[in-house]
């Protein structure tokens, strides 16, 4: 029981490590894919496990000693008491995690160097104190956390430094994102005015709902004599079959045209009726129910002027521009640094330019890649091709910069070009027009 509890506490501490010490670091580091080819395999010294070019030599060489040290916390994070040995079941997993973290460290430092970003010892000390203050009640709790996670004080300082560098890289990129102009704000407002910045006209309505025509007639007669809110409550409770409004005098507030809260013909009658006039009975063909109603109040359409929402739109478009710019950076960041990274035999992972692996997920059953697997193709095989979702032509606008994403499907055999265009939303193109595939 005690051992299990200790293991759970240890796991909780390790999870906090990922969230606390590396929080901002993972803003920049995503799932890295092998997307670049080598630019010439450099000579890797015997004492190194990897070399990253394009960075100062003192940080570009990852030594075996560094790797051995990194194995200890990586093993702890995997729930192991000690680093596994080569050939052990967990070794490859822990090895990849440790080496991946070391490579990430070099990449970030190299990127920061290029961007002229530096971190002082004072910044590291201040950031660490903030982390400890926010996440640990006492110094003893922090020390216990370090003991469980197998991190030294030096390890923590290095990771806090990387966290600060990552944050500053992102901040610098954010500042370099394209600015949003007045014309873009106005264009967005014009396109979104009717949907986002217009409050449609509405009416507060009282209604009695019943399929029994005699009861509806009785309700109408009672309301013709006294249509006060007090009598509406009495009549609705007695005659209405609507469970949602029979106890509130039949009141439905803020009914808009085409809201769907009433059958279509009843809704049309409501918006054509005079205020405080008891109307009906009107029968709804869809349900067979009849309606007696009264419009209590009307609220006209209200459009927010551009000056009221200008700041809101500008902020939204600025954030979108920053996200797009950052996404472009991430793509080039991954490609560039993967191409600069070379790993020694026995230490090659996907982030290494000299990786020659198939790229197949390790969790995928081998039968997924056999020509004629015994027992058939397994159900849990990954997709053979990554599905793409190009934007439907004509759907891209300032409101929807990514457009309406539609799955890209094979063109059916025998489908004429005109029909293919219609199926893809390209109606109106002349016969013979070549349809682009994104």
C-alpha positions, 0 to 999 in steps of 0.5 A: 500500500505504502509503495503504491502511494509513494509511486503515485506521489512520485508520478504526481511530482513528475507531472508537475515537473512537466507543467511547472518547470517546462510550461512555457518551453512546450509552447514552442516545442511541439510534436516534431516530425522528420521532415528534413533531409541532411545537408552532409553528415559531419564527423561526430566525435567519439565522446558525443551522441549528437552534433548540431551545426549552426550554433556555438561549438560549446553548445552544439556538441551533446556528449555521452556524459550529458546523455547519461545524466539526462537518462536519470530524470527521463527514467524517473519521469517514465516511472522507473527507479533507475535508467534502463540498460540498452536492450531493456524493454524501456530503454528506447523510450527513455533514450528517445526522451532524454536525447530529444530533450537535449536536442531541444535545448540546443535548438532553442539556444541556437535560435535565441542566439540568432535572434539576439536573445540573452538571459541573465543569472538574475532573470533565472533566479527571479523566474525560479522564485516565481515558479516555487512561489506559485507551485510549492508551499515550502522550500522543503516541498520543492526539495522533495519534488527535486528528489522525486524527479531526480533533477539537480539544482543545476538541471532546474536552472538550465530548464528555467533558462530554456523556459525564459528563452522560449518565452522571449522567442515567442514574444519577439516573433509576436512583435514581428507579426504583420500589423492589422490595418484600418481597411482590414478592420472595416472589411471584417466589420462589413462582412460580419455586421449582420451576424456578429454585430446586429441584434435582430428585432424581437418581441415579447409574446404571451401564448396559449397552446392547445390542440383542443379548439374548444379550449382555445376558444374559451381561452380567447374569450377569457383574454378578450375580457381581461388581457392583464398579465394576472389573467394571462397567468390564470388562463395559461395555467388552465388552458395551455399545454406548453409545459414551459410557459403555462406557469409564467402566463405563457410568456416568451421573451425576445422572440426573433423572426425565424427563431424557430420558437414558434411554427412558421405561420404562427411566427409570421402572424406574431411579427405582423400583429399589433402590440397588446392585441389578443390574436388567434386561434391560429392552427399550426399544420406541422403539429396540429396545435392551435395558438392564441397569442398577444405581443406585449413588447417590441424591441427594434433591431440594433446594430453596433457601430464600427467605433464600438467594436473596432478595438475588439475586431483589431485585437481578434485579427491581430491574434490571428495574424500572430498565430499564422506568423508563429505557425510559419516560424514553427514549420521553418524552425523544425525543418532548419534545425532537423537539417542541422542535427546529426546523431551518432550510431545507436542514438539516431531519433526522428529529430536527427537529419541522418534518421533513416527510419520508416516513419511508421508509428511504433505502436502500429501492428507490423501486419499493417504494412504487410502485403497480404497479412495473415488474418487480414489487415488489423483494425487499428492501422493508421491511415496510409496517407494523411488526410487533407482538407482543402478550402472549398473554392469561394469560401475563404474570406476575412471572416474565415481565412481558412475557408470551409474545410472539406475532406479531399476525396478521390474523383469517382471513375467516369465522373465528367468534369462538369459534374466533378466541379459541381461536386466540389462546389465549382459550379459555373466553371466552363467545361474543360476547366482544370480543377486544382488539387490543393 
